[in-house]
């Protein structure tokens, strides 16, 4: 995922009825789980890697029905996907909507092709049109030491305009993962303020 030429892929929003297509749901599920296993497999006790399944067909089906799921396809195969989930801001003093980026995966054959950037940009534009003022995402991150893939993501999202806004303890957010984590980790929350093109023109 770099600024190189975009991947030869067609990005499209899945209609809710696509949730009834089992082969499509299965393909998305497999892609997401493969990507997360590659990215986070070394965080977990080996005998519990089965718990690292990021999602399952039932959850993907629900996402397609209730949220906005995009896929990137090439030659009839899904090579990327991403989800936009919109929620009201948690702060009651703020009524702004926040878009949450999730289910983000790009096939290993398309890494550093620009496809990841294209997918995120599509979601950001969609979120802005739907009244979101910011985008958020979370990354499982070791509390100490580096991690090749996580360090890469930190730089990549930074270039996309995302900044760290807070951290959350796994015991509070995802307690079921705690017993199987090899290295102490937490969730790092990144946020990006969405600015319309007209706003950018007003900046001195």
SVG drawing of the C-alpha trace seen along z (x, -y; Angstrom):
<svg xmlns="http://www.w3.org/2000/svg" viewBox="-32 -33 43 59">
<polyline fill="none" stroke="black" stroke-width="0.4" points="0.0,0.0 2.0,-2.9 1.5,-5.9 2.3,-3.8 -0.1,-3.1 -3.5,-1.8 -4.2,1.9 -6.2,3.0 -9.3,3.5 -13.0,2.4 -14.2,1.0 -17.9,1.3 -20.4,0.9 -22.2,4.2 -26.0,3.9 -27.7,5.4 -29.1,8.3 -25.5,9.5 -25.6,10.9 -27.6,13.8 -24.7,14.8 -22.8,17.5 -19.8,17.7 -19.3,14.0 -19.6,14.0 -17.2,16.9 -14.6,15.2 -14.7,12.0 -14.5,14.0 -11.5,16.0 -9.6,12.9 -10.1,11.0 -9.0,13.9 -5.9,14.6 -4.8,11.0 -5.3,10.7 -3.6,14.0 -0.5,12.8 -0.6,9.5 -1.4,10.7 -0.6,14.4 2.6,13.8 0.6,12.0 -1.2,15.2 -0.5,18.5 0.0,21.0 -2.6,23.4 -5.2,20.6 -4.7,19.3 -8.1,20.5 -9.5,17.7 -7.7,15.3 -10.4,15.6 -11.2,11.9 -14.7,12.7 -17.1,15.4 -19.7,15.8 -22.6,14.8 -20.8,11.6 -19.9,10.7 -23.5,11.3 -24.7,8.9 -22.1,6.3 -23.3,6.3 -27.0,6.1 -26.5,3.3 -23.5,1.3 -21.7,0.2 -19.2,2.9 -17.0,2.3 -15.1,4.9 -12.3,4.6 -12.4,7.2 -10.1,8.2 -10.7,11.0 -13.7,12.1 -11.9,12.5 -12.1,10.3 -8.7,8.8 -9.7,6.3 -12.6,5.2 -13.5,2.5 -16.5,1.5 -17.9,-1.8 -19.9,-1.8 -21.4,-5.1 -22.1,-5.9 -22.9,-9.0 -19.9,-10.4 -19.6,-8.9 -19.2,-12.3 -22.8,-13.5 -21.6,-17.1 -20.9,-16.5 -23.6,-15.4 -21.2,-14.8 -21.2,-11.5 -18.1,-9.3 -17.3,-6.9 -15.5,-3.7 -13.3,-1.9 -13.3,1.9 -13.1,5.3 -10.1,3.8 -8.1,6.3 -6.0,6.4 -4.8,9.6 -1.0,10.2 -0.8,10.1 -1.9,6.5 0.3,5.1 2.1,1.8 -0.1,1.4 -2.1,-1.6 -5.3,0.5 -5.4,0.0 -5.3,-3.8 -8.0,-3.7 -10.3,-1.7 -9.8,-4.0 -10.4,-7.1 -13.6,-5.6 -14.8,-5.1 -13.8,-8.6 -15.7,-10.2 -18.7,-8.1 -18.5,-9.0 -18.2,-12.7 -21.3,-12.6 -23.2,-10.9 -22.4,-13.7 -19.4,-12.3 -16.9,-14.8 -14.2,-12.2 -13.0,-8.7 -11.7,-6.3 -10.0,-2.9 -8.3,-0.7 -5.0,1.3 -3.9,4.0 -0.4,2.8 2.2,4.2 2.8,2.0 6.6,2.4 8.9,3.1 8.4,2.9 6.4,5.0 7.1,5.0 3.5,4.9 2.2,2.6 5.0,0.2 4.3,0.2 0.6,-0.6 1.5,-3.4 3.5,-5.1 1.0,-4.3 -2.0,-5.7 0.0,-8.7 0.6,-9.5 -3.1,-9.2 -3.8,-11.9 -4.7,-9.7 -3.4,-10.6 -3.5,-8.7 -6.2,-10.0 -6.3,-7.4 -5.5,-3.9 -7.8,-1.3 -6.9,1.7 -7.8,5.1 -9.4,6.1 -11.9,3.3 -12.5,3.5 -11.8,7.2 -11.5,9.1 -11.9,12.5 -8.5,12.0 -6.5,11.4 -5.8,15.0 -4.4,15.9 -2.1,12.8 1.6,13.6 2.8,10.1 1.1,7.3 -0.9,5.2 -3.6,2.6 -5.8,1.0 -4.5,-2.2 -7.3,-4.4 -6.5,-6.6 -8.7,-9.4 -8.8,-11.7 -10.8,-14.8 -12.7,-14.8 -12.4,-18.1 -14.4,-19.0 -12.6,-20.4 -14.4,-23.7 -13.0,-23.9 -9.5,-23.2 -9.7,-26.2 -10.3,-28.5 -7.1,-27.4 -4.4,-30.1"/>
</svg>
